[in-house]
Amino acid sequence: MRFSHQFRGRLKHLSAALIVALVFTAGFALGSERGLTQAQSDTEAPAEAKQAFEPFWQVYNLIQSDYIETIDMNLLVDGAISGMVDALEDQYSGYMNPDVYDLLNSDLEGEIEGIGVVIHTIEDTGEIEVVGILDGAPAQSAGILPGDVFVTVDDEEVTGMNQTELAVLVRGRAGTTVDITLRREEALIDFTITRARIVIPNVEYEVLDGDYGYVKLNQFTVEARSELNNAFEAIDVNSLNGLVLDFRDNPGGLLSSAIDIASAFVEEGSVVIEDFGDGNTQIYDANGSFVGITVPIVLLVNEGSASASELVAGALQDTETAVIMGETTLGKGTVQTWHQLINGGGVRLTIARWLTPEGRWIHEQGIEPDIFVEWTPTSFEDETDPQLIAAVDYLQALVTAPAQ
């Protein structure tokens, strides 16, 4: 059986779009576009809150009058907003300052301006290392290698930063430069790198030996459905013996994209139910854009498949449209809206639960695969992919099974 180099090893073949989503966002996304401008008009303090917020203004005034140092007002505003949203104790609600908000929006649009490295936090030390480099990216030309560890960016120490904080420093407008010091084994190496605009492929596809299609989706972006359609056409999916659809490590994306993609496989009936917690629900039916795939489908998932990935997996499982194979998914069963604020930042708030067509809420439980295939890669260079092999073996057994 032939697997091209980009499909060998889950950690090795992760596309840039996936890695950007995993390491540069806080939480996994299932975003609804509803109400994106509402927060921009809600800038007046409601009458009932004025008295309650008097201690806030008291503290603000004390800092301005008594604190030993002069503090940037924007820093105080960011801290206040973060504290208010953090008080919800919801890991999927959060505040994004303007830099982070722009960063996350560019991720969902499938392009970045930066140097083109894939990063990972070393669990034991908290340091951030390079684990992959995009072909043709500035980092590759500069000579950065996998295993290099970030030490400083523009002379600022980055040890102890999280990945989002590091990403904000490293990224920047194409054509600008960034000075980076990396540790390679015991040596410190300085780089001056010119940033570039990097377009990230969201869908990867190939026809494997034995005429089995392989299509991997990395994020549920605005263009994801049309990109999938193009992939199915390119491999002439119904001429093949089966299709492996890969959602492993796909962190999610837009609710509208998830409904569009579920509708490609489910001809009619519901694909997801939203429960708003006040007794109101909304049922989303397949939207009539059924592709008409006639070959058997295996959907690969793992513990990194989240949110929109789980929504589609749940719809395909409930409707028996595909065999779900791999490991139990993350278990994110909530929907968020993103509101841009007048300071250029944004707030992400949980507004609903989502349920599978049969009414299952998979939050903190995940989608259990129909066929469990465990895989824990031992390194970022793991050359095997037992889950993909198992999926192809399953499809091959269907092809060779005697007719009943």
N, C-alpha and C positions, 0 to 999 in steps of 0.2 A: 504494500500500500504506500502511495506517495503522498507526503505532506510537504508543501513548500516551506521555506525557512521561516516565513512570518507566522506559521501556525504551529511551530514546535515550541511547546512549553507555554503554559498559561501566562506566567510572569514575564517570559521573554517576548511573547508576541503581542502583549497588550499594546494597543495603538495609542498614539499621542492623545487623541481626544479623550479616551478613557482615563488615562493617567492624569491629565489636567483636571478632569472632573473629580477624581478621587482625592488628589492631594491638595487641590487649591480651593475646595469648597468645604464649608462647615455643615456637615450633615448631608443626607441624600435628598434629592429634590423630586417632588411631584408637584409642579407649579401650575396654578391656574392663572390665566390672564385676566380674570375678572377683577374689577376694582383697582386697576393699576394707577389711576389718576386720582382716586378718592382722597388719598392722604394729602395731596397737594392743596386741596380746598379746606381741609379740616385743620386749620392753623389757629383758630380762635379757642381760647380756654373756655370750656363749658362752665356755666355759672356755678354748678354744684361742685366743681373741682377747685375753684379759686381758693377757698379756705383750706382745703386739704393740702394744697401745694405751697402754703405759706412757709412751712419749715424748709422746703427746697430753696425758696428765694432767700430765706434767712441764711442758710449755709452758703449760698452763692455770694451774697453780700459780705459775709464774714471772710471768705477766701479773698475776695477782691480788696478788702480793707486791712486785713490782719496777717494774711499768709506771708511768710518770709520772702518768697520769690514771686515774680510776676508770672502768671499762668495764662497760656493761650486760651481764649474763650472757647474756641472750637474743641479743644481738648476736654473742657468741662462739659460741653454739650454732648460730645460723643459718649463720655462716661455716664452721663445722666440717662441718655437714651438706652445705652447698653444695660444699665442697671434696671430700668423699668421693664425691658423685655425679658431680661434674665429672671426677674421675679415671677414670671409665668411658670418657670421650671419645666419648660418644654424644649427638649433638645433640638427640635426642628423649627422653632421660632428663634429669630435672632436679628440683631442690628448689624448692618454692613456700612462702614464709613465710605465716603465717596470713592476712595482708591479700590477698596475691596469690591464694591458694587460694580464698578466698571470692569474689574477683573473677571467677576463671575458672569457678567453679561457677555463678555467676549468669548468665554469658554462655551457657552450655550450657542453662540453663533458659529462655532467651529473654526475660529482662527485666534491666534495670539500674536502679540508683538513682544519678542523676547529673544532668548538665546537658544531655545530648543532642547532642554534637558528634561529627562524624567527623573523625579526625585523620590526619596524614601527616607523615613525617619528611622534611625537605628534605635531599636527599643531599649537596649541596655544603657546607652549614653545620651540619648536625646538629640544626637547630632543628625544632620541631614546630609545624605550622600547621593551621588549621581548613580542611577542604576540603568540608565539608557540615554541614548542621544539620537535625535531625529536625523535621518539622512539628509545631508545638504544644509543642515542648520549651522548658524554661526558657531555654536559650541564645538561642532565637529571640526570646522575649519581651524578653530583656535587650538585644538589638540586636547580638549577635555576628555577624560576617559571614565568609564564606569568604575566605581569604587572611590573616586575622588570625593573628599568631604569638604563642605563649605565651612570656611573660617570667617572671612569678612566679605562684605559687599560695600563698595565705595567707602572703605575704611571703617565701616560699622560692624562690630562683632555680632555674629548671627547665631553663635552657639546658644541653645536654649529657646530660640525662636520656633514657632510652629511653621508649618509649610506655607500657610497663607501669608504670614508676615514676611517670610523669605521671598515668596513670589512677588509681593508688592515691590520689594526692593530690586529684584532682578529684572522684572519686566519694565518696559518703558517704550516710548515712541520709536518706531523703526528709524534707523539712521543715527540714533544717539548711542553713546558708549557707556559701558558699565565696567568698573574695576572690581575684579573678584580674586580673592585668595583662596586656594583650595589646598588641602593636605592630601598628598599622595604617599601612602606609607608614612615615612617620617619626614619627608621633605615638604616645605611650603612653596607653592608655585603661584606666581602672580599672572593674571590674564587681564588684558584690556580687550573687550569684545564689543563689536558694533551690533546692536540689536537689529532684528529683521522681522518683517511680517511673515508669519508661518501659517499656512492654510492646513488644517488638520482633516484628514479623511475620516468620515464617520462610519462608513460601511466598507467592509472588506469582504471579498468573495472569491471563490475558486471552485473549479470542478475537480474533485478528488478522483483518484483511481477507482475504477468500478462504476463510474458515472454517478457519483453522489455529489450533490451540490452542498457547498458550505458558504453560509452568509453570516457575518458577524456584525451586530449593531452595537455601537459604543455609547451612544446617548440618544435620548428622545428629544431631538431638536425640531425646529420648525420644518426643516427640509428632510427629516429622517424618512418619512413615508415615500416621498418621491425618489429618494436615494435607494430605498429598498426595491421599489418598482423597477428602477434601472438595473439593479443587480439581478433580479429575477429574470428580466428580459435578456441580460447579457449572458447568463448561463443557460437560458432556455429551459427553465426549471421543469416544466411538464414533460420534457423529453428525457429526463434523468430517471434514475431508479429510486431516488429519495432525496430529502433535503434535511440538512443539519442547520438549524437556526441557533446562533450562539448569543446568549445574553449574559454570559459569565462576566462578572465584575462591571456590569452596566449599572451605574448609580441612579438612572432614571432621567427625569427631564420634565417636559411639559405634559399636562393632562390631555390636552387636545391632540398631541402627537401620539400618546398611548392609545387613545380611542381610534385614531386613524389607522394605526398599525394593527390593533386588534381586529378592526373591520376588514383588513386585508385577508384575514383567515376565517373570520366568522361571518357567515352570509346573512344571518338574521337573528333577532333576539337581542337581549341585553349583553353588554360587555363589561359594565361596571355600574355600581350603585353608589351614589354619594349620600351620606348620612350626616346632616348638619347638627345633630345633637339636640335640636329643639323639637323633634318629632317630624321635621320636614326631610324628605328625601328626594333625590332626583335620579332617575334611571336613564342611563345613556345606552341606546340601542346601537347596533352596528349601523354605520352610516351609508350603506349601499355601495361601498367601494371595494367589494369582494373581488379578489384577484382570481379565484378559481383554481388554486393549486390542487392537482389531483394526485400527486405522489405523496407517500407517507412522510410525515414530518416528525423529527425529534428536536425538542427545544432543550438546549443545555443551559443550566443555571448553577449557581453556587452561592456561597455565603456573601459574596459581593454583589449579587443581583438584588437590586433594591427598587422599591417604589414603583415607578412606571413599568419596570421590568417585571415586577411581581404582579402588577395589574394585568398585563398581557398574558403572563404565564397562568394566572388564575382563570382568565377567560378561556384560554385554550384548553386548560385542564377540565374545567366544568363542562365545556361543550364537547369534550373528547375529540378535539381537532388535532392535537399533537400529543405525543408521549413526552412527558417532562422527565429529564434525566440529569443526574448530577448530585448536588448537595442542597440541603435546605437553604432557602434564600434568607436575606437579612431580617425581614419582618417589619416593614414600614408601611402602615396602613392608614396614613393620614395625608391630607391635601393642604398645601400652603398657597397663599397668595403673596406676591411680591409687590410692595408699594414703594415707588420712588419718592424720596422726600425732597423738600425744597433746598436742602443743603447739598444735593447730589448723591447722598447716601441712599440707603433703602432699608426697609423692614420686611422681614419674612414672618408671616403669621399663619398658624394652623387654623383652618376654617371648617374642616370636615373630616370625617372618616370615610374611607372607601371600602366597599364590600365587593366580593366576586359575584358573578351572576347568580350563584346559588345562595348568596347572603352570608358568605364566610368573611369574618374580619380576621386578617392574618397578622395583625399588629403584634410584634414581639414573639410571633410564632413562626412566621414565614410560610412559604409554599413548600410542602413536602413533595419531593419528586416521586413520580410513579416508579422509577427505577433508580435506586441509590447507587452512585459510583463515587467513591471518595477519592480525593486527590489532594495531597499536601506537598507541593513542590519543595524540594530540599534547598534550592537556590534559585537565583534569577537566571541561571543558565540551564535549568532543567530541560532536557531535550525531549522528554516524553510527554504525551498528553493522553493518559488512559481514558479520560472521559470522552474525548473525540473519537478515539479508537472504538470504545464501547458503543457509541452512537452509530458509527458506520457498520460495526458488526451486527447491531440490532436491525438496521435497514437491510443489510445483506441477507440476514436470516429470513426476512419477509419476502425478499425476491426469490430465494431458493426454496421456500416452503412449498410443498406440493399443494396443488389446487384442491379445495374441498368440494 
